[in-house]
Amino acid sequence: MYNEILATLLPVEKPLLADRIKQMGDALEGGISELRWNSENINKFIGNALNIVTVVDELVKKMKENVRKMSEMMEKWNKPLYERKNKAMLAEDVEQMHTAMVGPRIEDIRTNGKEILKLVKDTMESVKPDKTSKSWRQYIDYLNGLVIEGITHGIGGSMSYMLDQLSIKFNKDNMLQPIFDIKVTLECSKVEFEPSIICNDRQNGIRDIINKIVDDFISLSTQMPRLDAPNGDYLNEIKDQFELMGQFQGVTHHLDEIEDATNHFIQ
């Protein structure tokens, strides 16, 4: 157990348990430097050492189990927050269907955030650190990094799915039905789409709806309170994720292509 503890503890975890590691070392020192298997009182030494190392082993396992549970919850965030039906639908129906679907998913993510906070609290109550110490702050920074990574992957999964759905080539290659059922109208000798492809004042244009869906993806970063500041969120960190920024630009690029293609159709 002693060897496994030292072999599996991460650099950010060891400082938190420095006093326990020293306690284990002190308990085992007699067996290294003085005692033999046939020494007097050997059973007392073994029992004492075993008790001390077992307590630390259980603590380490609890810390790692809590992190594992956090990661498992965040893995579920990778499922896209948008679902496409294999038939063309009116724009308002697409938006309403998405709203009905995404609401419970966002609530699940919010619940996961509360559970993650409980797991961090459980670790804190078990380790009993000085919450102002450098070692505890560094450990929280490590957990914050895991959360940011989980949120990034969650948003990235939804964005990747959306990029495919908006790609003209992907739709043609897979012979998909259109997402939207859109009317072509003639108003005062002018051909127009109803609803519009571009954003409009009523905010019911195709671009408006896609932007609102993408905003729901980004909202994943605001569903969970920060581990280091209960009133904060992770939006600023997500805005700095280079890969996500590239995906956002990809959505804009595909929407521009769709606008160009529909303008060509009107001409």
Secondary structure, 3 states (H helix, E strand, C coil): CHHHHHHHCCCCCHHHHHHHHHHHHHHHHHHHHCCCCCCCCHHHHHHHHHHHHHHHHHHHHHHHHHHHHHHHHHHHHHCCCCCCCCCCEEHHHHHHHHHHHHHHHHHHHHHHHHHHHHHHHHHHHHHCCCCCCHHHHHHHHHHHHHHHHHHHHHHHHHHHHHHHHHCHHHHHHCCCCCCEECEEEEECCEEEEECCCCCCCCCCCHHHHHHHHHHHHHHHHHCCCCCCCCCCCCHHHHHCCHHHHHHHHHHHHHHHHHHHHHHHHHC
